[in-house]
Amino acid sequence: MRVGVLQENLAKALSVVGRAVSSRSTMPVLGNILLEARDNQLRLAATNLEIGVNCWIGAIVEDEGAITVPARLLVDFVGNLPPERVDMELSVRTQTLNLRCLKIEANLKGIDAAEFPHIPTVSEQNGPGLMDSGDGVAIELESNGLRRMVDQVVFAASSDDSRPTLTGVEVTFHNSRITMAATDGYRLSLRSAPVESALPDDKMVVIVPAKSLAEFARISADADENQPVQVLVTQSRNQILFQIWGRNQEGKGGSFHRVELASQLIDARFPDYHAIIPKTHTTRTVVDTAAFLKAVRLAILFARDNANIVRLRINPANGAANGQLSLTATSAEVGDSVNDIDALVEGNDLEIAFNGKYLIDVLSQIEQPQVLLETTQPTRPGTLRPVGMGEDEFLHVVMPMHPSR
């Protein structure tokens, strides 16, 4: 293998695939990144057997070939090179990769590419915009909208591996809509949007690991907004693949041609979350999103030593110009904080306590200028959603806390 690439593109590709490298494995090759030079492109790949990422960048290929090299060493070495051409040459006999950039040279001992696990890729036999759906269901989705959907639900998934089902996001394709739901048992984030491409007639439901979707969102931040993301769910539904096209197809300035992310699905039944969604409310509060978020961030400074408990006192106008939302946080060790913000309040006054971190998580993902908070009782869940979006588009349910008085 003899290949030349730009340092910026190589560094970018390494940042894309690097997070899929296995940090703990009995298989040494999983700690490596695969480099494969072919068809004037360099493919980089990494996998931990649950998620696999392929990334293609432009290259000048003189001799085709492949090798795997230690990921951490390669990432750190390339990251410290000047932004010039990097030439790589493989010695097949010793399985050593020689890298040269200006006057800098290094030799990295690798492992034969034949030992690297196969990462499934999206078939391109029908062209870059189409996929062979003979082995599954193929769907095209707008990249920016899909990334925003993912960002607005993944934070609500559980990080507790003892409850593997809740570490995933339920993704439903039905009636020309895609719906995502995530819950950790204390909060629920529900997001739905129309899909322009044709969906299968039958309702299709899969559970995608939240970590895989978060990785997709990170990578797709550099996607070409004019190119849809191709999503392929295999017929057996044990894998989902995403194909993302890079913003700069010339491959200059630290970019990739395309990335394919493959993830195992979670084989389980997602809990029926519809039962916990409140059907009515007695208090309806409309408040400025930025002001609410800032107030919670100030309150959490005092709530950190008290289980992140933030009390919300909701007061209707009662003849005044505006209603009021008052946030209180108390810590026996550091003191207390009270922050009042104007709000439009309909219904009864109420005091309810929430985990301040949960409020920050959801408010940080709302782009609309105002947010709607609907509540019933101090012991019942509250719901938040952006003003201007219906319950069938974006809904966040958060369970209240019951602090001792």
C-alpha angles and dihedrals in degrees: 000000000000118000140155126208138166114264092229092055093045091050090048093051091048090053089051097051099028096084091059093060113114112247095190120032141131088223109081092200090066088067088060135080119230117231115193122176115201140136094008091303135101116220118204119192138178134174142176090195091256097064128019129190129197119190126185124201132176116269144165103243116197096165125015121230146119141234138164119228133183108284101214094048093046094048094048094044096048091044090060096048122104117257095267138107116300117209119201128191127181125216101208094193095058097025088232124146117213116206124192130183117169103307095343119100134172140170120217121195110223145181124251112272089228089073093057114104117250114256113204116239133199113261113246100184090118096049135277095293098049134060132205103248096184091111097040148336120309122203133176118214133181107259102221095046093048092050092051090050091052093048090052095055113026095074090064094059119103122257092200108110090198086074100046095171092061091051087070137072119235108229118193127189111195141132094006091305137106117213128190125193130180131175139169094193094265100062139017128209117195124185130174135175138170120262120217097197120079116273127203115271092238121071109257121202125180135166113228120192109255090226090059093050091047089053090050090052091050094050095042091059084084095044125124104259090209093057119074121229112248114221121193122188111190119237092249088048093225093118139037125198130198124197116199125186119216123244095233111047091182087068097230132138098024106314142130133229095223142332130212120198120193122191137180115239124232109251102215144091115269114228117260099255097176091085093065096051108104113241096198140023137205098195126043119190127186115192139166107270097218093046091048092049092048092049092051091048090054092047094049090062087070096033097057092088092046104057091277090285113170118181118215118203110193117197126181119225096260092189095323123114094253141013119242139230112200122193120200130183126178134191124180089211104045108019136250143289135209123190124179122198130179117254142169105244127187121184134010129352113254143179117210134162127221137178101266093212090058091052091050091050095056099035089053089060097050113096097179116099095237134042130201121222117192121190139169113179136357089252097045128083120266125219129217129191137157116268107251095034122093127231088254090059107043127358130162121192120193127185117231124241123233107217120189114250 
